[in-house]
Every structure is written in structure tokens, then in C-alpha cells.
Amino acid sequence: MKNIGIFKLILFMALFAVACAEDELVNLVEPSHRAIVTSEMDFDNTINVGGHIDFGDISRGVESRTWTFPETVSRISGTDENTSPKDVVKGFFYEPGQHNVTLHQVFKGDVYPNEDSTVPNNSREIDTTIVVTVLGAVEASIKAHYINDDGSTGAELTLSDNAENEITASKAVRLSYTTTGEPISFVWNLPGAKPIQIMDAAPEVDVKYSKLGSWDLQFITSRSRPGGADTINVKNSLK
């Protein structure tokens, strides 16, 4: 009887150890969650021509992955190929426009598409497309026109240094600009005019000159991120 009691004790301890081991195995099973980040994700993945973005796959439960970058317009740092299996890659982009970077992932189990997902997809594979916007340099061109008595646009002024286009006192001049590179700030600096400065200027504005003298003209357009600007200065443009 004593031996039977000892056997039962040993059997109980063995079953308990097996149960604990199974619990540990269950706890070690890693759920598959997709999580992808980029260095410019807070700025709509927008960069200048020639700039780069770092792409990171921090997903859990990944078995394999393939990054694919658009050919001819981009390059993956450290390789001549346009694909990479690495978890972190740096991509350079050389042409303005919108370009797609794709990530194909194979997971160890059915994947939760996002960190806050409560139900996994019925699949171990998932594809993600990241759109990269590449902006060209900020460039501007400006024009100035006389204004006819009826308010219509008159003859164009010559905007070059020392042109000294003659303006009748209290008469208005119509200024206009065009830009490329998606700037967001537009400023005219107009000594001798009213107003002397125009912030957030519309594409076309009318200004009056009432003081005698030769006056410079300046136009500045810019964007903050990705940074870019263009400044046009014309010396002694108006008289």
C-alpha cells in the first residue's frame, strides 16, 4: 500500500510538470501581427527629389518578407536589386511623382492586420503598399502688368534689373506668379507700394505706387517639409 501511495504521488507530480510545460509552450506561441513604420510616416511619406525614407517591418510572427521598390526611379541602399528581405531598408527616390513601395509578408500563422485588430485574417500572407510622394524643387516665375482704366489687364511690364517701368502716381499694377514644387507660402515684398508686403498672396494681386522713386520688387515662395524655397529679386523694376 505504501508503494502505491508513492507511485500516485510521483504520477501526480509528473502530470503537474507536463501541464506546466504545456502552459509554457502555449505562452511561447507568438501571435502574428502586422506593423510597418517609415521615417516620414508623420509627414505623409513626402520627400524631396534625391531624398530617402527608412522603411521598417516590426511585425510579429514574420516568417519571410520581400520589399519591392519601383525600378528606374528609386534605389535600395546597399544593393543593386530593387527587392530586399531585410526588416529595415533605406530607399532613395530620384524622380518627382507618387511611387509605390510594396511589402509582401508570410507569417507563421493567421495574421492580425493591425495591432488593434481582434480577429486575424484567414491567411498567413499579406501585402502592403506604401505611397511615397517625391517633390521637385520649388521654382517660381512672376509677371507684372499695367491695369487699364476699365480694370482689365493691360500691357506687360519688363521685370529685369534697372528696367524702371514708369508708373503713373496712384495707378495700380497687377502682379501674378506661377510655381512648381507645391510650395505653401507666397510673399511679395514691395517697397514704395501699398501694401508694402503681401503675405499668403493670391496668384494675382493689385498694388498701387504713390511715392516717387525707383523701387525694387521681391517674391518669395517656400514649403516647410520637405524644405524648399525660391526667391526672385528685381532691382529698380518700377519708377
C-alpha positions as a Python dict, from the first residue, in 0.01 Angstrom:
ca = {
    (1, 'M'): (0, 0, 0),
    (2, 'K'): (285, 230, 82),
    (3, 'N'): (438, 172, -263),
    (4, 'I'): (105, 251, -430),
    (5, 'G'): (87, 581, -243),
    (6, 'I'): (437, 676, -351),
    (7, 'F'): (353, 584, -713),
    (8, 'K'): (42, 803, -706),
    (9, 'L'): (247, 1092, -571),
    (10, 'I'): (510, 1050, -843),
    (11, 'L'): (238, 1025, -1111),
    (12, 'F'): (68, 1339, -982),
    (13, 'M'): (395, 1531, -987),
    (14, 'A'): (471, 1412, -1341),
    (15, 'L'): (128, 1516, -1468),
    (16, 'F'): (166, 1852, -1298),
    (17, 'A'): (506, 1906, -1464),
    (18, 'V'): (367, 1814, -1807),
    (19, 'A'): (75, 2053, -1761),
    (20, 'C'): (311, 2336, -1667),
    (21, 'A'): (529, 2261, -1968),
    (22, 'E'): (226, 2271, -2198),
    (23, 'D'): (122, 2605, -2049),
    (24, 'E'): (469, 2741, -2115),
    (25, 'L'): (454, 2617, -2474),
    (26, 'V'): (119, 2786, -2523),
    (27, 'N'): (254, 3111, -2383),
    (28, 'L'): (552, 3093, -2617),
    (29, 'V'): (334, 3089, -2929),
    (30, 'E'): (381, 3433, -3084),
    (31, 'P'): (72, 3592, -3241),
    (32, 'S'): (119, 3724, -3594),
    (33, 'H'): (63, 4100, -3608),
    (34, 'R'): (140, 4333, -3898),
    (35, 'A'): (320, 4656, -3802),
    (36, 'I'): (504, 4872, -4056),
    (37, 'V'): (668, 5210, -3996),
    (38, 'T'): (858, 5467, -4202),
    (39, 'S'): (1081, 5757, -4108),
    (40, 'E'): (842, 6003, -4279),
    (41, 'M'): (510, 5847, -4178),
    (42, 'D'): (412, 6160, -3982),
    (43, 'F'): (461, 6368, -4298),
    (44, 'D'): (265, 6159, -4550),
    (45, 'N'): (588, 5995, -4672),
    (46, 'T'): (673, 6308, -4868),
    (47, 'I'): (1036, 6388, -4956),
    (48, 'N'): (1248, 6593, -5195),
    (49, 'V'): (1398, 6451, -5513),
    (50, 'G'): (1713, 6263, -5415),
    (51, 'G'): (1590, 6217, -5058),
    (52, 'H'): (1542, 5891, -4873),
    (53, 'I'): (1295, 5715, -4645),
    (54, 'D'): (1370, 5435, -4398),
    (55, 'F'): (1112, 5154, -4406),
    (56, 'G'): (1077, 4919, -4110),
    (57, 'D'): (888, 4592, -4070),
    (58, 'I'): (836, 4550, -3695),
    (59, 'S'): (562, 4291, -3737),
    (60, 'R'): (549, 3988, -3506),
    (61, 'G'): (549, 3631, -3629),
    (62, 'V'): (706, 3705, -3969),
    (63, 'E'): (844, 3402, -4148),
    (64, 'S'): (965, 3585, -4460),
    (65, 'R'): (925, 3921, -4631),
    (66, 'T'): (1000, 4093, -4961),
    (67, 'W'): (1023, 4469, -5011),
    (68, 'T'): (981, 4580, -5373),
    (69, 'F'): (1077, 4928, -5491),
    (70, 'P'): (988, 5086, -5827),
    (71, 'E'): (1262, 5039, -6083),
    (72, 'T'): (1446, 5329, -6253),
    (73, 'V'): (1311, 5593, -6011),
    (74, 'S'): (1443, 5454, -5681),
    (75, 'R'): (1730, 5262, -5524),
    (76, 'I'): (1764, 5045, -5213),
    (77, 'S'): (2073, 5138, -5014),
    (78, 'G'): (2339, 4866, -5013),
    (79, 'T'): (2215, 4666, -5312),
    (80, 'D'): (2172, 4688, -5687),
    (81, 'E'): (1843, 4498, -5668),
    (82, 'N'): (1501, 4657, -5634),
    (83, 'T'): (1390, 4396, -5376),
    (84, 'S'): (1508, 4314, -5024),
    (85, 'P'): (1421, 4061, -4749),
    (86, 'K'): (1557, 4279, -4467),
    (87, 'D'): (1340, 4407, -4184),
    (88, 'V'): (1475, 4763, -4227),
    (89, 'V'): (1560, 4916, -4566),
    (90, 'K'): (1659, 5263, -4683),
    (91, 'G'): (1517, 5378, -5015),
    (92, 'F'): (1631, 5674, -5228),
    (93, 'F'): (1398, 5834, -5485),
    (94, 'Y'): (1510, 6031, -5788),
    (95, 'E'): (1202, 6143, -5983),
    (96, 'P'): (908, 6364, -5880),
    (97, 'G'): (570, 6197, -5851),
    (98, 'Q'): (398, 5930, -5646),
    (99, 'H'): (573, 5594, -5626),
    (100, 'N'): (455, 5266, -5471),
    (101, 'V'): (671, 5059, -5237),
    (102, 'T'): (521, 4716, -5163),
    (103, 'L'): (585, 4467, -4884),
    (104, 'H'): (485, 4101, -4915),
    (105, 'Q'): (489, 3916, -4581),
    (106, 'V'): (447, 3550, -4495),
    (107, 'F'): (359, 3484, -4130),
    (108, 'K'): (385, 3176, -3911),
    (109, 'G'): (10, 3180, -3852),
    (110, 'D'): (-306, 3367, -3945),
    (111, 'V'): (-219, 3734, -3922),
    (112, 'Y'): (-383, 4020, -3736),
    (113, 'P'): (-367, 4303, -3995),
    (114, 'N'): (-315, 4574, -3731),
    (115, 'E'): (-201, 4597, -3369),
    (116, 'D'): (-555, 4680, -3256),
    (117, 'S'): (-720, 4402, -3460),
    (118, 'T'): (-915, 4149, -3251),
    (119, 'V'): (-972, 3892, -3525),
    (120, 'P'): (-697, 3758, -3754),
    (121, 'N'): (-725, 3727, -4130),
    (122, 'N'): (-785, 3379, -4258),
    (123, 'S'): (-444, 3389, -4424),
    (124, 'R'): (-74, 3371, -4347),
    (125, 'E'): (19, 3613, -4627),
    (126, 'I'): (-48, 3984, -4656),
    (127, 'D'): (54, 4260, -4900),
    (128, 'T'): (100, 4626, -4810),
    (129, 'T'): (150, 4926, -5041),
    (130, 'I'): (317, 5245, -4917),
    (131, 'V'): (280, 5552, -5140),
    (132, 'V'): (585, 5781, -5146),
    (133, 'T'): (538, 6137, -5274),
    (134, 'V'): (852, 6291, -5423),
    (135, 'L'): (850, 6666, -5477),
    (136, 'G'): (1066, 6854, -5723),
    (137, 'A'): (1246, 7178, -5645),
    (138, 'V'): (1037, 7483, -5560),
    (139, 'E'): (1051, 7723, -5853),
    (140, 'A'): (861, 8042, -5929),
    (141, 'S'): (807, 8284, -6214),
    (142, 'I'): (642, 8626, -6186),
    (143, 'K'): (480, 8882, -6414),
    (144, 'A'): (359, 9239, -6380),
    (145, 'H'): (103, 9421, -6594),
    (146, 'Y'): (-39, 9767, -6619),
    (147, 'I'): (-409, 9791, -6536),
    (148, 'N'): (-636, 9960, -6787),
    (149, 'D'): (-886, 10224, -6679),
    (150, 'D'): (-1167, 9970, -6709),
    (151, 'G'): (-987, 9734, -6470),
    (152, 'S'): (-876, 9487, -6733),
    (153, 'T'): (-518, 9363, -6758),
    (154, 'G'): (-301, 9585, -6975),
    (155, 'A'): (45, 9562, -7124),
    (156, 'E'): (311, 9353, -6955),
    (157, 'L'): (597, 9524, -6773),
    (158, 'T'): (960, 9425, -6821),
    (159, 'L'): (1076, 9260, -6498),
    (160, 'S'): (1453, 9293, -6511),
    (161, 'D'): (1706, 9484, -6306),
    (162, 'N'): (1705, 9860, -6375),
    (163, 'A'): (1413, 9834, -6617),
    (164, 'E'): (1242, 10121, -6427),
    (165, 'N'): (898, 10069, -6576),
    (166, 'E'): (719, 10402, -6539),
    (167, 'I'): (405, 10401, -6326),
    (168, 'T'): (168, 10697, -6302),
    (169, 'A'): (124, 10803, -5939),
    (170, 'S'): (-170, 10633, -5766),
    (171, 'K'): (-207, 10388, -6054),
    (172, 'A'): (-216, 10016, -5979),
    (173, 'V'): (-2, 9733, -6108),
    (174, 'R'): (-123, 9375, -6138),
    (175, 'L'): (128, 9118, -6009),
    (176, 'S'): (98, 8745, -6069),
    (177, 'Y'): (301, 8431, -6009),
    (178, 'T'): (316, 8065, -6102),
    (179, 'T'): (502, 7798, -5905),
    (180, 'T'): (607, 7435, -5916),
    (181, 'G'): (713, 7203, -5635),
    (182, 'E'): (398, 7251, -5424),
    (183, 'P'): (505, 7547, -5207),
    (184, 'I'): (263, 7665, -4939),
    (185, 'S'): (390, 8018, -4864),
    (186, 'F'): (375, 8313, -5105),
    (187, 'V'): (511, 8656, -5007),
    (188, 'W'): (551, 8981, -5202),
    (189, 'N'): (785, 9248, -5063),
    (190, 'L'): (707, 9577, -5237),
    (191, 'P'): (886, 9887, -5107),
    (192, 'G'): (710, 10203, -5227),
    (193, 'A'): (378, 10025, -5282),
    (194, 'K'): (55, 9988, -5090),
    (195, 'P'): (55, 9739, -4933),
    (196, 'I'): (430, 9718, -4880),
    (197, 'Q'): (410, 9345, -4810),
    (198, 'I'): (157, 9078, -4901),
    (199, 'M'): (162, 8752, -4705),
    (200, 'D'): (-16, 8439, -4829),
    (201, 'A'): (-64, 8616, -5159),
    (202, 'A'): (-323, 8502, -5410),
    (203, 'P'): (-192, 8412, -5757),
    (204, 'E'): (-293, 8760, -5875),
    (205, 'V'): (-287, 9085, -5673),
    (206, 'D'): (-318, 9458, -5749),
    (207, 'V'): (-92, 9712, -5577),
    (208, 'K'): (-62, 10091, -5601),
    (209, 'Y'): (252, 10305, -5614),
    (210, 'S'): (213, 10660, -5486),
    (211, 'K'): (570, 10758, -5391),
    (212, 'L'): (834, 10896, -5623),
    (213, 'G'): (1148, 10688, -5674),
    (214, 'S'): (1280, 10365, -5821),
    (215, 'W'): (1156, 10057, -5640),
    (216, 'D'): (1273, 9702, -5603),
    (217, 'L'): (1043, 9402, -5608),
    (218, 'Q'): (1080, 9068, -5432),
    (219, 'F'): (878, 8747, -5439),
    (220, 'I'): (944, 8453, -5204),
    (221, 'T'): (773, 8116, -5216),
    (222, 'S'): (853, 7818, -4993),
    (223, 'R'): (743, 7500, -4823),
    (224, 'S'): (848, 7379, -4478),
    (225, 'R'): (870, 6998, -4511),
    (226, 'P'): (1029, 6878, -4717),
    (227, 'G'): (1210, 7209, -4724),
    (228, 'G'): (1233, 7415, -5040),
    (229, 'A'): (1218, 7779, -5149),
    (230, 'D'): (1268, 8016, -5439),
    (231, 'T'): (1331, 8390, -5420),
    (232, 'I'): (1306, 8637, -5707),
    (233, 'N'): (1462, 8982, -5668),
    (234, 'V'): (1427, 9258, -5927),
    (235, 'K'): (1625, 9578, -5866),
    (236, 'N'): (1482, 9916, -5970),
    (237, 'S'): (1197, 9748, -6151),
    (238, 'L'): (945, 10032, -6115),
    (239, 'K'): (969, 10410, -6128),
}
